[in-house]
Amino acid sequence: MFPLDWNGGLVMQPDMDWLVNHEMRASKRYRRFLSLAYVAPRGASKEMLYPLLQTMLRASDVVAPVNGVLGVVLTETDQSGAAVAFARCQRRIGTDGADFGFATFPQDGHSSELLCARARQRLDRAMAGAHAGVVGAEAEEAPGIPDS
């Protein structure tokens, strides 16, 4: 479906950039949203998370291992939809199973590099917490919300 270069089971970052760019062009053309997330295992293994995420998300969404974490591309999904989807995934995985950091086009950036960087920064913030978390734009806009 997508020309991803699999190298030992890992998708290289330039290929994720290509995929995000491809989906961004379609999102711009049809005026739709696009959300990108990085997911890092905390209590769960990456091998367990990969098939679990694939079963929890829509058939049109892409889950791929990338640079030691899992990349998830949610087409036609805005910020609130992505927050709900990843919160639902986290509840099903378990509260200490995985951290999620996501960014949404166009609010968080108009290039794949910026979207990937924002998602990675938010994943790093989620991973810095005491418990597994989901970090998106809402967390940045509402600093008074406690972490727990």
C-alpha positions as CSV (number, residue, x, y, z in Angstrom):
1,M,0.0,0.0,0.0
2,F,2.8,2.5,1.0
3,P,6.3,2.3,-0.3
4,L,8.0,1.9,3.1
5,D,11.5,0.7,3.2
6,W,11.5,-2.1,5.9
7,N,15.0,-2.7,7.3
8,G,15.0,-5.4,9.9
9,G,11.4,-4.7,10.8
10,L,12.0,-1.0,11.4
11,V,10.7,1.9,9.3
12,M,13.3,4.5,8.8
13,Q,12.4,8.1,9.6
14,P,12.6,9.4,6.0
15,D,9.9,6.8,5.1
16,M,7.7,8.0,7.9
17,D,8.3,11.5,6.6
18,W,7.3,10.4,3.1
19,L,4.1,8.8,4.5
20,V,3.2,11.9,6.5
21,N,3.9,14.1,3.6
22,H,1.8,12.0,1.3
23,E,-1.1,12.1,3.7
24,M,-0.6,15.8,4.3
25,R,-0.9,16.5,0.6
26,A,-4.2,14.6,0.5
27,S,-5.3,16.4,3.7
28,K,-4.5,19.8,2.2
29,R,-6.2,19.0,-1.1
30,Y,-9.4,17.7,0.5
31,R,-9.2,20.1,3.6
32,R,-9.1,17.3,6.1
33,F,-7.1,16.8,9.3
34,L,-4.2,14.4,9.9
35,S,-2.9,13.2,13.2
36,L,0.5,11.6,13.9
37,A,1.5,9.9,17.1
38,Y,4.5,8.2,18.5
39,V,3.8,5.4,21.0
40,A,6.4,4.1,23.4
41,P,5.9,1.0,25.5
42,R,6.2,1.5,29.3
43,G,4.9,-1.7,30.9
44,A,4.0,-3.5,27.7
45,S,6.4,-4.7,25.1
46,K,6.5,-3.2,21.6
47,E,5.8,-6.6,20.2
48,M,2.5,-6.7,22.1
49,L,1.6,-3.1,21.4
50,Y,1.9,-3.3,17.6
51,P,-0.8,-5.9,16.9
52,L,-3.0,-4.5,19.7
53,L,-2.9,-1.0,18.2
54,Q,-3.7,-2.4,14.8
55,T,-6.9,-4.0,16.1
56,M,-7.9,-0.9,18.1
57,L,-7.6,1.6,15.2
58,R,-9.4,1.9,11.9
59,A,-8.3,0.0,8.8
60,S,-7.3,3.3,7.1
61,D,-4.8,4.1,10.0
62,V,-1.2,3.1,9.7
63,V,0.9,1.6,12.6
64,A,4.6,1.1,12.0
65,P,7.7,0.6,14.1
66,V,10.0,3.7,13.6
67,N,13.2,4.6,15.4
68,G,12.5,2.5,18.5
69,V,8.9,3.5,19.0
70,L,5.7,2.9,17.1
71,G,4.4,5.6,14.7
72,V,0.7,5.9,14.1
73,V,-0.9,7.9,11.3
74,L,-4.6,8.7,11.8
75,T,-6.1,10.1,8.6
76,E,-9.0,12.5,8.7
77,T,-8.6,12.8,12.5
78,D,-8.6,16.2,14.3
79,Q,-6.9,16.9,17.7
80,S,-10.0,16.0,19.8
81,G,-10.6,12.8,17.8
82,A,-6.9,11.8,18.2
83,A,-7.0,12.5,22.0
84,V,-10.1,10.3,22.3
85,A,-8.7,7.5,20.2
86,F,-5.4,7.4,22.1
87,A,-7.1,7.7,25.5
88,R,-9.2,4.7,24.5
89,C,-6.1,2.8,23.4
90,Q,-4.4,3.6,26.6
91,R,-7.3,2.4,28.7
92,R,-7.4,-0.9,26.8
93,I,-3.7,-1.4,27.0
94,G,-3.6,-0.5,30.7
95,T,-2.6,2.7,32.6
96,D,1.1,1.8,32.7
97,G,1.3,0.1,29.3
98,A,2.3,2.9,26.9
99,D,3.0,6.6,26.4
100,F,1.4,8.5,23.5
101,G,2.6,11.9,22.0
102,F,0.6,13.3,19.1
103,A,0.4,16.2,16.8
104,T,-2.2,17.2,14.3
105,F,-2.1,18.9,10.8
106,P,-2.8,21.8,10.3
107,Q,-2.8,23.1,13.9
108,D,0.6,21.7,14.9
109,G,2.5,22.2,11.6
110,H,2.4,22.2,7.8
111,S,5.4,20.0,7.2
112,S,6.1,16.4,8.0
113,E,9.3,17.4,9.8
114,L,7.5,19.8,12.1
115,L,4.6,17.3,12.8
116,C,7.1,14.5,13.6
117,A,9.1,16.8,15.8
118,R,6.0,18.0,17.8
119,A,4.8,14.4,18.2
120,R,8.2,13.3,19.4
121,Q,8.5,16.3,21.9
122,R,5.1,15.4,23.3
123,L,6.0,11.7,23.6
124,D,9.1,12.7,25.5
125,R,6.9,14.8,27.9
126,A,4.6,11.8,28.3
127,M,7.5,9.5,29.0
128,A,8.9,11.9,31.6
129,G,5.7,11.5,33.8
130,A,5.4,9.1,36.7
131,H,2.6,7.2,34.9
132,A,1.9,6.5,31.3
133,G,0.2,9.3,29.5
134,V,-1.3,10.8,26.4
135,V,0.1,14.3,25.5
136,G,-1.3,16.4,22.7
137,A,-2.0,20.1,22.1
138,E,-4.6,20.2,24.9
139,A,-1.9,19.6,27.5
140,E,0.1,22.6,26.2
141,E,-2.9,24.9,26.2
142,A,-4.1,24.0,29.7
143,P,-1.0,24.1,32.0
144,G,-3.2,24.1,35.1
145,I,-4.4,20.5,34.7
146,P,-2.6,18.2,37.1
147,D,-0.6,15.3,35.7
148,S,-2.5,12.6,37.6
